[in-house]
Amino acid sequence: MQFKPEIHHRRSIRLKNYDYSQTGAYFVTICTKEKECSFGEINKEQMKLSPTGRIANDCLIAIPKHFENAKVDTFVVMPNHVHFIIIMNHDRRGVACNARNVFASSEEQGVACNAPTNNVYSNIAPKQNTFSVIIRSYKSAVTRMCNQNGNLFFWQRNYYEHIIRNEIELEKIREYIVNNPLNWAEDENYIKL
């Protein structure tokens, strides 16, 4: 199907003029298509992962193995969505760093950056190691692995992201993610089974 702007009203959810390849922390929510509970269920306030949920979980854990500039901080796989914080670390040359505080400059952190930038995903990505490439690759990996294992799976077309601006906000979002299974019935993505 060809994109026709007069019919299709796509608008970007990304922040205009923001460089998503720079050092920063991001809160991400990705939902399953039509919010289908493909990842498992909440039982006694704990998430019980289905085989598809285990794939979504394992692929999140594997992100840093494929993207040296990315760290998955806190995450949870819920019945029909995933929440996670991804921290992107770069020095001025775009090389991955081992920075701990993404809200301070590299001079303030004393960051030593000597990690190689070459990996298989960067060779095929239009803009190497950007936030959107990492999210697209994650969604693609989960879909491919599920379908290869006989579990037909689809994501919602887009995703929600929020740029985390300081440590206080980071701690609040971490707490929200950790407590998400406890608060499932109040979640905006809640679907009663």
TORKOL-4160 file (C-alpha; in steps of 0.2 Angstrom, whole numbers, padded with zeros to 4 digits, m for minus):
193
<pt num="1" X="0000" Y="0000" Z="0000"/>
<pt num="2" X="0007" Y="0017" Z="m0005"/>
<pt num="3" X="0008" Y="0031" Z="0008"/>
<pt num="4" X="m0004" Y="0045" Z="0003"/>
<pt num="5" X="m0003" Y="0061" Z="0014"/>
<pt num="6" X="m0020" Y="0067" Z="0010"/>
<pt num="7" X="m0027" Y="0050" Z="0016"/>
<pt num="8" X="m0015" Y="0044" Z="0029"/>
<pt num="9" X="m0012" Y="0056" Z="0043"/>
<pt num="10" X="0004" Y="0049" Z="0051"/>
<pt num="11" X="0012" Y="0061" Z="0063"/>
<pt num="12" X="0028" Y="0058" Z="0072"/>
<pt num="13" X="0028" Y="0055" Z="0091"/>
<pt num="14" X="0046" Y="0060" Z="0092"/>
<pt num="15" X="0052" Y="0077" Z="0099"/>
<pt num="16" X="0056" Y="0089" Z="0085"/>
<pt num="17" X="0074" Y="0093" Z="0083"/>
<pt num="18" X="0080" Y="0081" Z="0097"/>
<pt num="19" X="0095" Y="0070" Z="0093"/>
<pt num="20" X="0090" Y="0053" Z="0098"/>
<pt num="21" X="0108" Y="0046" Z="0096"/>
<pt num="22" X="0114" Y="0057" Z="0110"/>
<pt num="23" X="0118" Y="0051" Z="0128"/>
<pt num="24" X="0101" Y="0050" Z="0137"/>
<pt num="25" X="0089" Y="0040" Z="0146"/>
<pt num="26" X="0072" Y="0035" Z="0139"/>
<pt num="27" X="0056" Y="0027" Z="0146"/>
<pt num="28" X="0048" Y="0016" Z="0132"/>
<pt num="29" X="0031" Y="0007" Z="0132"/>
<pt num="30" X="0027" Y="m0005" Z="0117"/>
<pt num="31" X="0010" Y="m0013" Z="0116"/>
<pt num="32" X="0005" Y="m0029" Z="0107"/>
<pt num="33" X="m0007" Y="m0027" Z="0092"/>
<pt num="34" X="m0025" Y="m0023" Z="0098"/>
<pt num="35" X="m0018" Y="m0025" Z="0116"/>
<pt num="36" X="m0019" Y="m0044" Z="0115"/>
<pt num="37" X="m0012" Y="m0052" Z="0130"/>
<pt num="38" X="0001" Y="m0062" Z="0121"/>
<pt num="39" X="0015" Y="m0061" Z="0135"/>
<pt num="40" X="0006" Y="m0070" Z="0149"/>
<pt num="41" X="m0005" Y="m0066" Z="0164"/>
<pt num="42" X="m0004" Y="m0058" Z="0181"/>
<pt num="43" X="m0007" Y="m0071" Z="0194"/>
<pt num="44" X="m0006" Y="m0065" Z="0213"/>
<pt num="45" X="0002" Y="m0049" Z="0208"/>
<pt num="46" X="0016" Y="m0057" Z="0198"/>
<pt num="47" X="0019" Y="m0058" Z="0180"/>
<pt num="48" X="0018" Y="m0076" Z="0173"/>
<pt num="49" X="0027" Y="m0076" Z="0156"/>
<pt num="50" X="0020" Y="m0086" Z="0141"/>
<pt num="51" X="0033" Y="m0093" Z="0128"/>
<pt num="52" X="0030" Y="m0076" Z="0118"/>
<pt num="53" X="0033" Y="m0066" Z="0134"/>
<pt num="54" X="0049" Y="m0076" Z="0138"/>
<pt num="55" X="0055" Y="m0071" Z="0120"/>
<pt num="56" X="0050" Y="m0053" Z="0123"/>
<pt num="57" X="0059" Y="m0053" Z="0140"/>
<pt num="58" X="0075" Y="m0062" Z="0133"/>
<pt num="59" X="0076" Y="m0050" Z="0118"/>
<pt num="60" X="0076" Y="m0035" Z="0130"/>
<pt num="61" X="0090" Y="m0042" Z="0141"/>
<pt num="62" X="0100" Y="m0045" Z="0124"/>
<pt num="63" X="0099" Y="m0027" Z="0118"/>
<pt num="64" X="0116" Y="m0022" Z="0125"/>
<pt num="65" X="0124" Y="m0037" Z="0117"/>
<pt num="66" X="0119" Y="m0030" Z="0100"/>
<pt num="67" X="0120" Y="m0011" Z="0104"/>
<pt num="68" X="0136" Y="m0007" Z="0114"/>
<pt num="69" X="0129" Y="0011" Z="0117"/>
<pt num="70" X="0113" Y="0005" Z="0125"/>
<pt num="71" X="0109" Y="m0002" Z="0143"/>
<pt num="72" X="0092" Y="m0008" Z="0148"/>
<pt num="73" X="0090" Y="m0001" Z="0165"/>
<pt num="74" X="0073" Y="m0007" Z="0173"/>
<pt num="75" X="0060" Y="m0016" Z="0163"/>
<pt num="76" X="0044" Y="m0027" Z="0165"/>
<pt num="77" X="0035" Y="m0038" Z="0152"/>
<pt num="78" X="0016" Y="m0036" Z="0156"/>
<pt num="79" X="0002" Y="m0046" Z="0148"/>
<pt num="80" X="0000" Y="m0035" Z="0133"/>
<pt num="81" X="0014" Y="m0022" Z="0133"/>
<pt num="82" X="0032" Y="m0020" Z="0139"/>
<pt num="83" X="0039" Y="m0005" Z="0149"/>
<pt num="84" X="0058" Y="m0002" Z="0150"/>
<pt num="85" X="0071" Y="0012" Z="0152"/>
<pt num="86" X="0085" Y="0012" Z="0140"/>
<pt num="87" X="0100" Y="0022" Z="0143"/>
<pt num="88" X="0111" Y="0028" Z="0128"/>
<pt num="89" X="0129" Y="0032" Z="0131"/>
<pt num="90" X="0140" Y="0041" Z="0119"/>
<pt num="91" X="0155" Y="0052" Z="0120"/>
<pt num="92" X="0157" Y="0067" Z="0107"/>
<pt num="93" X="0163" Y="0055" Z="0094"/>
<pt num="94" X="0148" Y="0044" Z="0096"/>
<pt num="95" X="0158" Y="0029" Z="0104"/>
<pt num="96" X="0149" Y="0019" Z="0117"/>
<pt num="97" X="0154" Y="0023" Z="0135"/>
<pt num="98" X="0153" Y="0015" Z="0152"/>
<pt num="99" X="0145" Y="0031" Z="0160"/>
<pt num="100" X="0135" Y="0029" Z="0176"/>
<pt num="101" X="0126" Y="0046" Z="0177"/>
<pt num="102" X="0118" Y="0050" Z="0160"/>
<pt num="103" X="0113" Y="0067" Z="0166"/>
<pt num="104" X="0131" Y="0073" Z="0169"/>
<pt num="105" X="0143" Y="0078" Z="0155"/>
<pt num="106" X="0157" Y="0066" Z="0151"/>
<pt num="107" X="0170" Y="0078" Z="0159"/>
<pt num="108" X="0160" Y="0077" Z="0175"/>
<pt num="109" X="0160" Y="0058" Z="0174"/>
<pt num="110" X="0178" Y="0055" Z="0169"/>
<pt num="111" X="0171" Y="0043" Z="0156"/>
<pt num="112" X="0184" Y="0031" Z="0147"/>
<pt num="113" X="0177" Y="0027" Z="0130"/>
<pt num="114" X="0186" Y="0014" Z="0121"/>
<pt num="115" X="0173" Y="0002" Z="0115"/>
<pt num="116" X="0172" Y="m0003" Z="0097"/>
<pt num="117" X="0158" Y="0003" Z="0087"/>
<pt num="118" X="0156" Y="m0011" Z="0074"/>
<pt num="119" X="0142" Y="m0024" Z="0076"/>
<pt num="120" X="0131" Y="m0033" Z="0064"/>
<pt num="121" X="0115" Y="m0022" Z="0067"/>
<pt num="122" X="0125" Y="m0006" Z="0064"/>
<pt num="123" X="0130" Y="m0012" Z="0046"/>
<pt num="124" X="0111" Y="m0013" Z="0041"/>
<pt num="125" X="0104" Y="0002" Z="0051"/>
<pt num="126" X="0102" Y="0019" Z="0042"/>
<pt num="127" X="0108" Y="0028" Z="0057"/>
<pt num="128" X="0119" Y="0018" Z="0067"/>
<pt num="129" X="0115" Y="0015" Z="0086"/>
<pt num="130" X="0101" Y="0027" Z="0087"/>
<pt num="131" X="0087" Y="0025" Z="0099"/>
<pt num="132" X="0074" Y="0022" Z="0085"/>
<pt num="133" X="0085" Y="0009" Z="0077"/>
<pt num="134" X="0087" Y="0000" Z="0094"/>
<pt num="135" X="0068" Y="0000" Z="0096"/>
<pt num="136" X="0064" Y="m0006" Z="0078"/>
<pt num="137" X="0077" Y="m0020" Z="0080"/>
<pt num="138" X="0070" Y="m0026" Z="0096"/>
<pt num="139" X="0052" Y="m0026" Z="0089"/>
<pt num="140" X="0058" Y="m0035" Z="0074"/>
<pt num="141" X="0068" Y="m0048" Z="0084"/>
<pt num="142" X="0054" Y="m0052" Z="0095"/>
<pt num="143" X="0042" Y="m0054" Z="0080"/>
<pt num="144" X="0054" Y="m0065" Z="0070"/>
<pt num="145" X="0058" Y="m0077" Z="0085"/>
<pt num="146" X="0040" Y="m0079" Z="0090"/>
<pt num="147" X="0035" Y="m0083" Z="0072"/>
<pt num="148" X="0049" Y="m0095" Z="0070"/>
<pt num="149" X="0043" Y="m0104" Z="0085"/>
<pt num="150" X="0025" Y="m0105" Z="0079"/>
<pt num="151" X="0018" Y="m0091" Z="0089"/>
<pt num="152" X="0010" Y="m0079" Z="0077"/>
<pt num="153" X="0014" Y="m0062" Z="0085"/>
<pt num="154" X="0011" Y="m0044" Z="0080"/>
<pt num="155" X="0016" Y="m0027" Z="0089"/>
<pt num="156" X="0006" Y="m0011" Z="0089"/>
<pt num="157" X="0012" Y="0000" Z="0075"/>
<pt num="158" X="0021" Y="0013" Z="0085"/>
<pt num="159" X="0027" Y="0015" Z="0103"/>
<pt num="160" X="0027" Y="0027" Z="0117"/>
<pt num="161" X="0043" Y="0035" Z="0123"/>
<pt num="162" X="0048" Y="0049" Z="0135"/>
<pt num="163" X="0065" Y="0057" Z="0137"/>
<pt num="164" X="0070" Y="0056" Z="0155"/>
<pt num="165" X="0077" Y="0073" Z="0161"/>
<pt num="166" X="0084" Y="0070" Z="0178"/>
<pt num="167" X="0088" Y="0058" Z="0192"/>
<pt num="168" X="0071" Y="0061" Z="0201"/>
<pt num="169" X="0061" Y="0057" Z="0186"/>
<pt num="170" X="0072" Y="0042" Z="0183"/>
<pt num="171" X="0068" Y="0035" Z="0200"/>
<pt num="172" X="0049" Y="0038" Z="0199"/>
<pt num="173" X="0049" Y="0029" Z="0182"/>
<pt num="174" X="0059" Y="0015" Z="0189"/>
<pt num="175" X="0046" Y="0013" Z="0204"/>
<pt num="176" X="0032" Y="0014" Z="0191"/>
<pt num="177" X="0039" Y="0000" Z="0181"/>
<pt num="178" X="0043" Y="m0011" Z="0196"/>
<pt num="179" X="0026" Y="m0009" Z="0203"/>
<pt num="180" X="0016" Y="m0011" Z="0187"/>
<pt num="181" X="0011" Y="m0030" Z="0190"/>
<pt num="182" X="0005" Y="m0025" Z="0207"/>
<pt num="183" X="m0006" Y="m0011" Z="0199"/>
<pt num="184" X="m0012" Y="m0021" Z="0184"/>
<pt num="185" X="m0030" Y="m0018" Z="0187"/>
<pt num="186" X="m0028" Y="0001" Z="0186"/>
<pt num="187" X="m0016" Y="0001" Z="0171"/>
<pt num="188" X="m0022" Y="0010" Z="0156"/>
<pt num="189" X="m0018" Y="m0006" Z="0145"/>
<pt num="190" X="m0028" Y="m0017" Z="0157"/>
<pt num="191" X="m0039" Y="m0030" Z="0149"/>
<pt num="192" X="m0049" Y="m0041" Z="0160"/>
<pt num="193" X="m0048" Y="m0059" Z="0154"/>
